[in-house]
Amino acid sequence: MKIRLLAVGKTDNKNLQALIQSYEQRLKHYINFEFEIISDIKNTKNLSAKQQKEKEGELILKRLAPTDQLILLDEKGHEFRSIEFSRFLQKKMNIGIKQLIMVIGGPYGFSEKIYQKSIGKISLSKMTFSHQMIRLFIIEQIYRAMTILKNEPYHNE
């Protein structure tokens, strides 16, 4: 299985970029992983939140294959403990999914088309985090899940 993480908008913070890249490199030892940035929509001052979500949704949909399974990182999603998340990923691998796509949306969330296309939503916390920080958190959690599945000592519980 391949995991692709899509995120709307670039990360400006060099320290955050370095940490993300560090976990990307670590993940390559466990699973086929790709992190892709979807460029910000231009001239958003003239767009409503709904219009912006729809434009971002179109960009997300263009990156999906018919067999991809789409998971949204959404504040109203299911919260997992790390071990539960590792089991979730293991189940996806066991059923033979070719590609699991996780998406971090823009500032207003997702369009209705994206919600309809998704097979589920995951929340990393009840707290609100910046879209920049969520990138690091989800990549680290995917890495943690892989080490749990391999019975490696990264995760302590």
VENLINFEN-V368853 format. One record per residue. N is the residue number from 1. RES is the residue in three letters. PHI is phi in whole degrees, 0 to 359 (999 if undefined). Layout:
BEGIN
[[N:RES:PHI] [N:RES:PHI]]
END
This chain:
BEGIN
[[1:MET:999] [2:LYS:250] [3:ILE:249] [4:ARG:244] [5:LEU:253] [6:LEU:253] [7:ALA:223] [8:VAL:276] [9:GLY:90] [10:LYS:275] [11:THR:259] [12:ASP:273] [13:ASN:284] [14:LYS:297] [15:ASN:295] [16:LEU:295] [17:GLN:301] [18:ALA:296] [19:LEU:295] [20:ILE:300] [21:GLN:297] [22:SER:299] [23:TYR:290] [24:GLU:302] [25:GLN:296] [26:ARG:298] [27:LEU:297] [28:LYS:300] [29:HIS:281] [30:TYR:242] [31:ILE:205] [32:ASN:288] [33:PHE:229] [34:GLU:221] [35:PHE:246] [36:GLU:232] [37:ILE:265] [38:ILE:259] [39:SER:303] [40:ASP:301] [41:ILE:288] [42:LYS:275] [43:ASN:54] [44:THR:284] [45:LYS:301] [46:ASN:268] [47:LEU:248] [48:SER:285] [49:ALA:301] [50:LYS:297] [51:GLN:296] [52:GLN:296] [53:LYS:299] [54:GLU:294] [55:LYS:295] [56:GLU:297] [57:GLY:301] [58:GLU:298] [59:LEU:294] [60:ILE:292] [61:LEU:300] [62:LYS:297] [63:ARG:266] [64:LEU:256] [65:ALA:266] [66:PRO:303] [67:THR:270] [68:ASP:295] [69:GLN:255] [70:LEU:255] [71:ILE:242] [72:LEU:259] [73:LEU:272] [74:ASP:217] [75:GLU:300] [76:LYS:262] [77:GLY:278] [78:HIS:286] [79:GLU:263] [80:PHE:246] [81:ARG:280] [82:SER:301] [83:ILE:294] [84:GLU:296] [85:PHE:295] [86:SER:296] [87:ARG:294] [88:PHE:302] [89:LEU:295] [90:GLN:300] [91:LYS:299] [92:LYS:297] [93:MET:294] [94:ASN:295] [95:ILE:274] [96:GLY:82] [97:ILE:295] [98:LYS:286] [99:GLN:216] [100:LEU:255] [101:ILE:253] [102:MET:249] [103:VAL:234] [104:ILE:256] [105:GLY:282] [106:GLY:280] [107:PRO:296] [108:TYR:253] [109:GLY:93] [110:PHE:241] [111:SER:285] [112:GLU:299] [113:LYS:299] [114:ILE:290] [115:TYR:300] [116:GLN:293] [117:LYS:284] [118:SER:285] [119:ILE:260] [120:GLY:173] [121:LYS:229] [122:ILE:236] [123:SER:247] [124:LEU:273] [125:SER:187] [126:LYS:282] [127:MET:283] [128:THR:262] [129:PHE:240] [130:SER:292] [131:HIS:298] [132:GLN:291] [133:MET:290] [134:ILE:302] [135:ARG:302] [136:LEU:296] [137:PHE:298] [138:ILE:288] [139:ILE:295] [140:GLU:296] [141:GLN:291] [142:ILE:295] [143:TYR:300] [144:ARG:301] [145:ALA:300] [146:MET:294] [147:THR:291] [148:ILE:296] [149:LEU:296] [150:LYS:266] [151:ASN:56] [152:GLU:267] [153:PRO:279] [154:TYR:298] [155:HIS:264] [156:ASN:247] [157:GLU:212]]
END
